[in-house]
C-alpha cells in the first residue's frame, strides 16, 4: 500500500488517473429503485411502508462498487493511492451535502420553534461530521429523549457509508500486503467480519433496537456482503438475467411486505440484501438499464439529500407530499448539473488530491462551524415580565391546595411566557434525575445493574419508603425525595421505562417485540422489596398500556384489573403500607413547541382535560381495585387541570415532554402530596 510521492524541489507532475472499472448501467438503475423506495415510504404512499429497505440496497451497492474500484486499482497498479481515493469521495459527496446542511439550517432558523433549533443545530453537526447515526442510536436508547423527527436524520445512512469509506480502503491495503502469499486471507477476513456483523445485528435487535438500526457495527455486514461479491466476481462471463429479475422481485417484495413493526435489520434484512446481490450478480436487467431508471439513479444522491428536509419543512397530505418529493427531484437535477458535476470534474483539484482533501475538510468545517454557532446562539423565545414565584405564593397561602387550584384555573388564559419561567425550556428538555444517572431507573434496554444502593434522602434512617413503577413513577422522585428528607426517611427508587408495576405481559413499543425484560425486572424488584421490608411503598404507573398488552386479549379491562390485584397483593405482604399515585395527562406534542410558537398567548396551548386524561375507565378500575384491597389512591389531576390542563402555572413549566412532569413542578406539589400518603412506620420490625 503506497501513496504518490514527489521530490520537494520538483513540481509534481499530474498523476495518471487510476484505472476505471466497467460501468454498470443496471447498477445505476438499481440506485433508482433504492431511492424510489425510500422516497415513497417517506411520502407515505400506502403499501410501501417497507421502503426503508432502499437504504440496505444502497449499502450493498456501495460495498460492491468501492471494493471493485479498490481491487481494480490494486491489480492494475499494485498499490492504493489513498489520498486520491479520499479526495474523490470528498469532492463527490461534500459540496452538495454542505449546501443541503447549510440551507436546511438557515430555513429551520426561521420556521422551527425556537426551542428546537438547538437540537437541530446539534443534528447538523452530526450530519456535517458523519456521526448522525451514532447520535440517533444514542438518543433512541433513551426513553426520555425527544423522539420528534429531525430535518437531518436521513444523514444517518450516509454516516454509515462514510465510516465504511474511512476504514475499508486501509483494511483492503493491509490485507493485500499481508496476503501476498496468502491469497485466501482477504476473503477469509472479510467473510468472518461480515458474519460477525450479521450476528451482532441480530443480537442488538433483541437488546437495543436503535443501535441495531443505526449502529455501524450492525450495518457493516450489508456493505461487507457487497464487498464479498466484488471479490468473488472476477468478471461477467455470462449474464443471468433471470437472477437479476429474481433479486429485483425480492427487493420490491421486502418493501411491500415490511413495515414499521418488522424487527429490522437482523435476519429480515437478508431479503433486500440478498436480492441486491442477485441483481448485481445477474449482470444486467433491461428495466434497470432504461434511460429513466438510469437518470433517476444518477440523481439518487441529490434526491436523497433534498427530499427529506423538504418533506420535513412542508408537511401535508399525501398529494402535497408527493408534489414536494417531485420538487426535490427537480432540485436534485439542478444541483447535479450546477454543483456536483462542475466541482468534481474541475481541473483545480483533479491532478492534486491534497486540494480535494482540503476542499472536503473546509466544507465540513464550514457546515459544522455554522451549526455549532447555532447551538451556542439559538433564537430566543420572547418573554413577558417576571411573575411571582409559584412556590413562594403557595408557601404563604393559608390553603395551598386551594391556591394552586386558582392558579391552575387562571393559567388557562395566561398571556406571555414569564421571564422567570422555571425550569427554562432547554433545562427541562435535558433533565435527568439521580436514579437515571445511577442505574436505579432502568431504560428500555436494561438490565438492572445500579451503580449505587438506590437509597436517597436520609440514607441511614430506620424508616424506608419505596418508589416503584415505570417512568411515570420516576417523575415523582423529586417530590418523594423532598418529603422523605423532611421526615427523616430513607427513599429507595426502583423504576423502569415503559414497564408497568402491574403484573402485565407487555410488548415493547419501539421494538414491537415481547418485553420479557420487564417481567424479569418486575419479579426481581418485588423480591427485593420483600427482603427490604419497607414501611411504605408508593407505586405509580402510566395507564397507556392498552395497545401494548400481548395476545390481543378479549377483555383488556380484566387483564388490567387482575394485573393490579396481583401486584398490590404482593406489595401488601412485603410492606407496612402501600399507596397508588395516579397517572398524569398525555399531551399531543411537546409542550415547548406550542409555548415557543405562541409566547404571547400561552393559555391557548392548554388542551381540554378530556383530550389528555387518557383511559378514564382504566383509571377507575385501578382505583376500585385499590379500594377493594384498602390501598389508598392519590389523584394528581386536580393539581394539573381545571377544564383545561395548562402547560405553565405561575412561573412553573409543568411538563418536560409530552407526558412527564418537570422536577420543579413535582417539587411544587410535594406539600400537597405529603398528607395524602400513609406515612405509618411498622409497629413491629
C-alpha positions in Angstrom: 0.0 0.0 0.0 1.6 3.2 -1.1 0.8 6.8 -1.9 2.0 9.0 -4.7 5.2 10.9 -3.6 7.3 13.6 -5.2 10.6 15.3 -4.6 10.1 18.6 -2.7 12.3 20.6 -5.2 10.4 19.4 -8.2 6.9 20.5 -9.2 4.7 17.5 -9.1 3.5 16.0 -12.4 -0.2 15.3 -12.6 -0.7 11.7 -11.8 -2.4 9.4 -14.2 -6.0 8.6 -13.2 -6.4 5.2 -11.7 -8.0 2.5 -13.9 -11.7 2.7 -14.2 -13.9 -0.3 -13.5 -16.6 -1.2 -16.0 -19.6 1.0 -15.8 -22.8 -1.0 -14.9 -25.9 0.6 -16.2 -28.1 -1.8 -14.3 -26.5 -0.8 -11.0 -27.2 2.8 -11.9 -30.9 1.8 -12.3 -30.7 -0.2 -9.1 -29.9 3.1 -7.3 -33.1 4.4 -8.8 -35.0 1.6 -7.2 -33.4 2.2 -3.8 -34.1 5.9 -3.8 -37.6 5.5 -5.1 -38.4 3.1 -2.3 -37.1 5.4 0.4 -38.9 8.5 -1.0 -42.2 6.6 -1.5 -42.0 5.4 2.1 -41.3 8.9 3.4 -44.1 10.4 1.3 -46.4 7.9 3.0 -47.6 6.1 -0.1 -49.9 3.2 1.1 -48.4 -0.2 0.8 -44.8 0.9 0.6 -44.1 1.3 4.4 -41.1 -1.0 4.0 -39.4 1.3 1.6 -36.7 1.8 4.2 -35.1 -1.3 2.7 -33.8 1.1 -0.1 -31.1 2.1 2.4 -30.0 -1.6 2.5 -29.8 -1.6 -1.2 -27.6 1.4 -1.2 -25.3 -0.2 1.4 -24.8 -3.3 -0.7 -24.1 -1.2 -3.8 -21.6 0.9 -2.0 -19.7 -2.1 -0.7 -19.6 -3.7 -4.1 -18.6 -0.6 -6.1 -15.9 0.7 -3.6 -14.4 -2.8 -3.3 -14.4 -3.3 -7.1 -12.7 0.0 -7.6 -10.0 -0.8 -5.0 -9.5 -4.3 -6.3 -9.1 -3.0 -9.8 -6.6 -0.4 -8.7 -4.6 -3.0 -6.8 -4.5 -5.5 -9.6 -3.6 -2.8 -12.2 -1.0 -0.7 -10.3 0.0 -2.9 -7.3 -0.8 -0.1 -4.9 -3.6 2.0 -3.5 -3.4 5.8 -3.8 -5.3 6.6 -0.6 -5.1 10.4 -0.8 -6.7 10.3 -4.3 -9.3 7.8 -3.1 -10.4 10.1 -0.2 -10.2 13.2 -2.3 -12.6 11.7 -4.8 -15.0 10.8 -2.1 -14.8 14.3 -0.6 -15.2 16.2 -3.8 -18.0 13.9 -4.9 -20.1 14.0 -1.8 -19.3 17.0 0.4 -20.3 20.0 -1.8 -23.9 19.1 -2.1 -24.1 17.7 1.4 -22.8 21.1 2.7 -25.3 23.0 0.7 -28.2 20.9 2.0 -27.0 21.2 5.6 -26.5 25.0 5.5 -29.7 25.8 3.6 -31.7 23.5 5.8 -30.2 25.0 8.9 -31.0 28.5 7.7 -34.6 27.6 6.9 -35.3 26.0 10.3 -33.9 29.1 12.0 -36.9 31.0 10.6 -39.6 28.2 10.6 -38.9 25.9 13.5 -40.0 26.5 17.1 -37.0 28.3 18.8 -36.8 25.7 21.5 -36.0 23.0 18.8 -33.3 24.9 16.9 -30.5 24.0 19.3 -31.3 20.3 18.8 -31.5 20.7 15.1 -28.2 22.5 15.1 -26.6 19.6 17.0 -28.1 17.3 14.4 -26.5 19.4 11.7 -23.1 19.0 13.4 -23.7 15.2 13.3 -24.6 15.4 9.6 -21.5 17.5 8.8 -19.2 15.2 10.7 -20.9 12.0 9.5 -21.8 10.9 13.0 -25.5 11.3 12.7 -26.1 7.5 13.1 -24.4 7.5 16.4 -26.4 10.5 17.6 -29.7 8.8 16.6 -28.7 5.5 18.2 -27.8 7.1 21.4 -30.9 9.2 21.6 -33.1 6.2 20.6 -32.0 4.2 23.6 -33.0 7.0 26.0 -36.8 6.7 26.7 -36.8 10.3 27.8 -35.1 11.6 24.6 -37.1 13.7 22.2 -38.2 11.3 19.5 -39.5 14.0 17.1 -38.0 13.8 13.6 -35.1 16.0 12.6 -34.5 17.6 9.2 -31.1 16.0 9.3 -31.9 12.5 10.4 -31.6 11.0 6.9 -27.8 11.7 7.1 -27.5 8.6 9.3 -27.1 6.2 6.3 -24.5 8.5 4.7 -22.7 8.5 8.0 -22.6 4.6 8.0 -21.2 4.7 4.4 -18.6 7.4 5.2 -17.4 5.4 8.2 -17.0 2.4 5.9 -15.2 4.5 3.3 -12.8 5.7 6.0 -11.8 2.3 7.3 -12.3 -0.1 4.3 -9.6 1.1 1.9 -6.9 1.0 4.7 -8.0 -2.5 5.6 -8.0 -3.6 2.0 -4.5 -2.3 1.6 -3.3 -4.1 4.7 -4.9 -7.3 3.7 -3.4 -7.1 0.2 0.0 -6.6 1.8 -0.3 -9.4 4.3 -2.0 -11.7 1.8 0.6 -11.5 -1.0 1.4 -15.1 -0.3 -1.9 -16.0 1.3 -4.5 -15.0 -1.3 -7.2 -16.5 0.8 -6.6 -14.1 3.6 -8.7 -11.0 2.3 -11.7 -13.1 1.6 -11.5 -15.0 4.8 -11.2 -11.9 6.9 -14.0 -10.2 5.1 -16.2 -13.3 5.4 -15.5 -13.5 9.1 -16.2 -9.8 9.6 -19.4 -9.9 7.6 -20.7 -12.9 9.5 -19.7 -11.3 12.9 -21.5 -8.1 12.0 -24.6 -10.0 11.0 -24.6 -11.9 14.3 -24.1 -8.7 16.2 -27.1 -7.1 14.3 -29.3 -10.0 15.3 -28.1 -9.7 18.9 -28.6 -6.0 19.1 -32.1 -6.3 17.7 -33.1 -8.1 20.9 -31.1 -5.8 23.1 -31.1 -2.3 21.8 -33.1 -1.7 18.6 -31.8 1.8 17.9 -28.2 0.6 17.9 -29.2 -2.4 15.7 -30.8 0.0 13.2 -28.3 2.9 13.2 -25.1 1.3 14.5 -22.2 0.9 12.1 -21.3 -2.4 13.6 -24.7 -3.9 13.0 -24.9 -2.5 9.4 -21.4 -3.3 8.3 -22.4 -6.8 7.1 -24.6 -5.3 4.4 -21.6 -3.3 3.0 -19.5 -6.4 3.6 -21.9 -8.5 1.6 -21.4 -6.2 -1.4 -17.6 -6.3 -0.9 -17.6 -10.1 -0.8 -19.5 -10.1 -4.1 -16.9 -7.8 -5.6 -14.1 -10.2 -4.6 -15.9 -13.2 -6.0 -16.9 -11.6 -9.3 -13.7 -11.8 -11.4 -15.6 -10.9 -14.5 -19.0 -11.1 -16.1 -18.6 -14.2 -18.2 -22.3 -14.8 -18.6 -25.3 -12.8 -17.8 -28.0 -14.4 -15.8 -31.0 -12.1 -16.4 -33.3 -14.4 -14.5 -31.2 -14.0 -11.4 -31.4 -10.2 -11.7 -35.2 -10.3 -12.1 -35.4 -12.6 -9.1 -33.3 -10.2 -7.0 -35.3 -7.2 -8.0 -38.5 -9.0 -7.1 -37.0 -9.8 -3.6 -36.2 -6.1 -3.0 -39.6 -4.9 -4.1 -41.3 -7.7 -2.0 -39.4 -6.6 1.1 -40.6 -3.0 0.6 -44.2 -4.2 0.2 -44.3 -6.7 3.0 -42.3 -5.0 5.7 -43.5 -2.1 7.7 -42.6 -0.2 10.9 -43.5 -3.3 13.0 -40.9 -5.5 11.3 -37.9 -6.2 13.5 -35.1 -4.7 11.5 -32.4 -5.1 10.3 -31.2 -8.5 11.6 -32.4 -11.6 9.7 -35.2 -9.6 8.0 -32.6 -7.5 6.1 -31.4 -10.7 4.3 -34.3 -10.4 1.8 -33.3 -7.0 0.4 -29.6 -7.6 0.8 -29.6 -11.0 -1.0 -32.0 -9.5 -3.6 -29.5 -6.7 -4.3 -26.7 -9.2 -4.5 -28.7 -11.3 -7.0 -29.4 -8.2 -9.2 -25.7 -7.3 -9.3 -24.6 -10.9 -9.8 -27.1 -11.3 -12.6 -25.1 -8.9 -14.7 -27.8 -6.9 -16.3 -31.5 -6.1 -16.3 -33.4 -4.4 -19.1 -35.7 -2.5 -16.9 -32.9 -1.1 -14.8 -30.9 -0.2 -17.9 -33.7 2.0 -19.4 -32.9 5.8 -19.6 -35.5 6.9 -17.0 -34.1 4.5 -14.4 -30.5 5.4 -15.2 -31.3 9.1 -15.0 -33.0 8.7 -11.6 -30.1 6.6 -10.4 -27.7 9.5 -11.4 -29.9 11.9 -9.4 -30.3 9.5 -6.4 -27.7 11.1 -4.2 -29.1 14.6 -4.6 -32.7 13.4 -4.4 -32.0 11.5 -1.2 -30.4 14.6 0.4 -33.0 17.1 -0.7 -36.3 15.1 -0.3 -36.3 14.7 3.5 -35.7 18.3 4.5 -38.4 19.5 2.1 -40.9 16.9 3.4 -40.0 17.9 6.9 -40.4 21.6 6.2 -43.6 21.3 4.1 -45.8 18.6 5.7 -49.2 18.0 4.3 -51.5 15.4 2.8 -50.3 12.5 0.5 -50.6 14.5 -2.7 -48.9 17.6 -1.3 -46.0 15.4 0.0 -45.8 13.7 -3.4 -45.5 17.1 -5.1 -42.8 18.2 -2.6 -40.9 15.0 -3.3 -41.1 15.6 -7.0 -39.9 19.1 -6.5 -36.9 17.7 -4.6 -36.1 15.6 -7.6 -36.0 18.7 -9.7 -33.8 20.4 -7.2 -31.5 17.4 -7.3 -31.2 17.7 -11.1 -30.4 21.3 -10.8 -27.8 20.8 -8.1 -26.3 17.8 -10.1 -25.6 19.9 -13.1 -24.7 23.2 -11.4 -22.8 22.0 -8.4 -21.9 18.3 -8.3 -20.5 17.8 -11.8 -18.7 21.1 -12.1 -16.9 20.7 -8.8 -15.9 17.0 -9.1 -14.7 17.5 -12.7 -12.9 20.7 -12.1 -9.2 20.7 -13.1 -8.3 22.7 -9.9 -8.2 19.5 -7.8 -8.0 16.6 -10.2 -4.2 16.4 -10.5 -3.6 17.2 -6.9 -5.5 15.1 -4.3 -4.4 17.3 -1.5 -6.5 20.1 -2.9 -9.5 17.8 -2.9 -8.9 16.8 0.6 -8.5 20.4 1.6 -11.8 21.3 0.0 -13.5 18.5 1.8 -12.2 19.5 5.2 -13.1 23.1 4.5 -16.7 22.3 3.6 -17.1 20.0 6.6 -15.6 22.7 8.8 -17.9 25.4 7.4 -21.1 23.3 7.9 -20.1 22.1 11.4 -19.0 25.6 12.4 -22.2 27.2 11.4 -24.2 24.5 13.1 -22.1 24.9 16.3 -22.8 28.7 16.3 -26.5 27.8 16.1 -26.1 25.6 19.1 -24.4 28.4 21.1 -26.6 31.2 19.9 -30.1 29.8 19.2 -33.1 32.0 18.5 -34.7 33.2 21.8 -38.3 32.8 22.9 -39.9 36.2 23.6 -40.9 36.6 27.2 -43.0 38.9 29.2 -42.4 40.3 32.7 -41.5 38.1 35.7 -44.4 36.9 37.8 -44.5 36.0 41.5 -42.7 32.7 42.2 -45.4 30.0 42.4 -43.7 28.1 45.2 -43.5 31.1 47.4 -47.1 32.0 46.7 -48.2 28.5 47.8 -45.9 28.6 50.9 -47.6 31.8 52.1 -51.1 30.6 51.4 -53.5 29.5 54.2 -54.9 26.8 51.9 -52.1 25.8 49.5 -54.3 23.3 47.6 -57.0 26.0 47.0 -54.3 28.5 46.0 -52.9 26.1 43.4 -56.4 25.3 42.1 -56.9 29.0 41.5 -53.6 29.4 39.7 -54.3 26.4 37.5 -57.6 27.9 36.5 -56.0 31.3 35.9 -53.3 29.7 33.8 -55.9 28.6 31.2 -56.0 32.2 30.0 -52.4 33.2 30.6 -50.6 35.6 28.2 -46.8 35.8 27.9 -44.2 33.3 28.8 -42.9 34.6 32.1 -39.4 35.9 32.2 -38.6 33.8 35.2 -40.0 30.5 33.8 -38.7 27.6 35.9 -37.2 25.5 34.6 -36.1 27.1 31.3 -37.1 25.2 28.2 -33.6 23.9 27.5 -33.1 22.9 31.1 -36.3 20.9 31.2 -35.5 19.0 28.0 -32.3 17.7 29.4 -33.4 16.9 32.9 -32.0 13.7 34.3 -32.6 12.6 37.9 -30.2 10.8 40.2 -31.9 7.4 39.7 -31.3 7.7 36.0 -27.7 8.6 36.4 -27.1 5.7 38.9 -28.9 2.9 37.1 -31.7 2.7 39.6 -34.1 3.7 36.8 -33.7 1.1 34.0 -34.1 2.2 30.4 -35.7 0.1 27.7 -32.6 -2.0 27.2 -31.7 -2.7 30.8 -30.5 -4.7 32.7 -31.0 -3.6 36.3 -27.4 -3.1 37.4 -27.4 0.0 39.6 -24.1 1.7 40.4 -25.4 2.7 43.9 -27.6 1.3 46.6 -30.6 3.3 45.1 -31.0 4.9 48.5 -31.8 8.7 48.7 -32.8 11.3 51.2 -31.9 10.1 54.8 -30.0 7.0 53.6 -29.1 5.7 57.1 -32.6 6.2 58.5 -34.6 3.3 60.1 -37.8 4.0 58.2 -38.0 3.3 54.5 -40.3 4.3 51.6 -40.0 2.8 48.2 -40.9 4.4 44.9 -41.8 1.7 42.4 -43.1 1.8 38.9 -42.4 3.0 35.4 -41.2 6.4 34.2 -44.4 7.9 35.4 -43.4 6.9 38.9 -39.9 8.3 38.4 -41.3 11.7 37.6 -42.3 11.9 41.3 -38.8 11.3 42.5 -38.1 15.0 43.3 -41.2 15.2 45.4 -40.7 11.9 47.2 -37.0 12.8 47.9 -38.0 16.1 49.4 -40.8 14.5 51.6 -38.5 11.6 52.7 -35.8 14.1 53.7 -38.2 16.2 55.7 -39.5 13.2 57.6 -36.0 11.6 58.0 -36.9 8.5 56.0 -34.8 6.6 53.5 -36.1 6.6 50.0 -35.5 3.6 47.7 -36.2 4.0 44.0 -36.9 1.2 41.5 -38.4 2.2 38.2 -38.2 1.1 34.6 -39.2 2.8 31.3 -42.5 1.5 29.7 -42.8 -1.3 32.3 -45.9 -1.1 34.4 -45.6 -2.3 38.0 -48.9 -4.1 37.4 -48.4 -7.8 36.6 -49.0 -7.5 32.8 -47.4 -9.2 29.8 -46.4 -6.4 27.5 -44.9 -5.6 24.1 -42.0 -3.2 23.9 -43.4 -0.2 21.9 -40.3 0.5 19.8 -39.1 -3.0 19.0 -42.6 -4.4 18.6 -41.4 -7.5 20.4 -42.3 -9.2 23.7 -41.0 -7.1 26.6 -39.8 -10.1 28.6 -37.1 -8.0 30.3 -40.0 -6.1 32.0 -41.3 -9.3 33.6 -37.9 -10.2 34.8 -37.2 -6.8 36.3 -40.7 -6.7 38.0 -40.1 -10.0 39.7 -36.7 -9.0 40.7 -37.8 -5.8 42.3 -40.8 -7.4 44.1 -38.3 -9.9 45.7 -36.0 -7.0 46.6 -38.9 -5.1 48.2 -39.8 -8.2 50.1 -36.3 -8.5 51.5 -36.2 -4.8 52.2 -39.3 -4.9 54.4 -40.2 -1.2 53.8 -42.6 0.9 55.9 -44.3 2.3 52.8 -44.4 1.6 49.0 -45.6 4.3 46.7 -46.4 2.7 43.3 -47.3 4.6 40.2 -47.8 3.7 36.5 -48.9 5.1 33.2 -52.4 3.9 32.1 -51.3 4.0 28.4 -50.7 0.2 28.1 -53.9 -1.0 26.3 -52.1 -1.2 22.9 -49.1 -3.0 24.4 -50.9 -6.0 26.0 -49.7 -9.2 24.5 -52.0 -11.7 22.8 -54.7 -9.1 21.9 -56.9 -10.1 24.9 -60.6 -10.2 24.5 -61.1 -8.3 27.8 -58.3 -5.8 28.3 -60.0 -4.4 31.4 -59.9 -7.7 33.1 -56.2 -8.1 32.4 -55.6 -4.6 33.8 -57.6 -5.4 36.9 -56.0 -8.7 37.6 -52.5 -7.3 37.0 -53.0 -4.7 39.7 -54.6 -7.2 42.1 -51.5 -9.5 41.9 -49.0 -6.6 42.3 -50.8 -4.8 45.1 -51.4 -8.1 47.0 -47.7 -8.9 46.7 -46.7 -5.5 47.9 -49.1 -5.7 50.9 -47.3 -8.8 52.0 -43.9 -7.0 51.8 -44.6 -3.5 53.2 -46.2 -1.8 56.1 -48.4 0.4 53.8 -49.0 0.7 50.1 -50.3 3.7 48.2 -51.0 4.3 44.5 -50.1 7.6 42.9 -52.4 8.1 39.9 -51.3 8.9 36.4 -50.8 12.4 34.8 -52.0 13.7 31.4 -50.7 12.8 28.0 -50.2 15.8 25.7 -50.5 15.6 21.9 -47.0 17.0 21.4 -44.0 18.6 23.1 -45.2 21.5 25.3 -42.2 23.6 24.5 -43.2 23.6 20.8 -46.5 25.3 21.4 -45.3 27.7 24.1 -42.4 28.8 21.9 -44.6 29.4 18.9 -47.3 31.2 21.0 -45.2 33.1 23.5 -47.8 35.9 24.0 -50.8 33.6 24.4 -49.6 30.5 26.3 -53.0 29.8 27.7 -54.2 28.8 24.2 -51.7 25.9 24.5 -53.7 24.3 27.3 -55.5 21.3 25.9 -59.0 20.3 27.2 -58.7 17.8 30.1 -60.9 15.2 28.4 -58.4 15.1 25.5 -55.3 14.5 27.5 -56.5 12.5 30.5 -56.3 9.1 28.8 -58.1 5.9 29.8 -60.6 7.2 32.3 -62.1 3.7 32.5 -58.7 2.1 33.4 -58.1 4.9 36.0 -61.4 3.9 37.6 -60.5 0.2 37.6 -57.2 1.0 39.2 -58.9 3.0 42.0 -61.6 0.3 42.5 -59.1 -2.5 42.7 -57.0 -0.5 45.2 -60.1 0.4 47.3 -61.1 -3.3 47.5 -57.7 -4.0 48.9 -57.8 -1.0 51.2 -54.9 0.7 49.3 -55.2 4.5 49.2 -55.1 6.2 45.8 -53.8 9.8 45.3 -55.2 11.5 42.2 -52.8 14.3 41.0 -55.2 15.6 38.3 -56.6 18.5 40.5 -53.0 19.8 40.7 -52.7 19.8 37.0 -56.0 20.5 35.3 -59.2 22.5 35.5 -61.4 22.4 32.4 -58.0 22.5 30.6 -54.6 21.4 31.5 -52.2 24.4 31.3 -48.5 23.9 30.4 -47.4 26.8 32.7 -48.7 27.5 36.1 -47.5 30.8 37.6 -43.8 30.7 36.7 -43.6 26.9 36.7 -43.2 24.9 33.5 -45.4 21.8 34.2 -44.2 19.2 31.7 -40.7 18.4 30.5 -42.1 16.5 27.5 -45.5 15.2 26.3 -46.1 13.0 29.4 -43.7 13.6 32.2 -43.7 16.4 34.8 -40.7 18.7 35.3 -38.7 18.3 38.5 -39.7 21.9 39.5 -43.4 21.1 39.3 -43.1 17.8 41.1 -41.4 19.7 44.0 -44.1 22.3 43.8 -46.9 19.9 44.7 -44.9 17.9 47.2 -46.6 19.6 50.2 -49.9 18.6 48.7 -48.9 15.0 48.2 -47.4 14.7 51.7 -50.7 14.4 53.8 -52.3 12.0 51.3 -49.7 9.3 51.8 -49.9 6.8 54.7 -46.6 7.6 56.4 -47.1 4.9 59.1 -43.9 3.1 60.4 -44.3 -0.6 61.0 -45.4 -1.3 64.6 -43.1 -4.4 64.7 -39.9 -4.7 62.8 
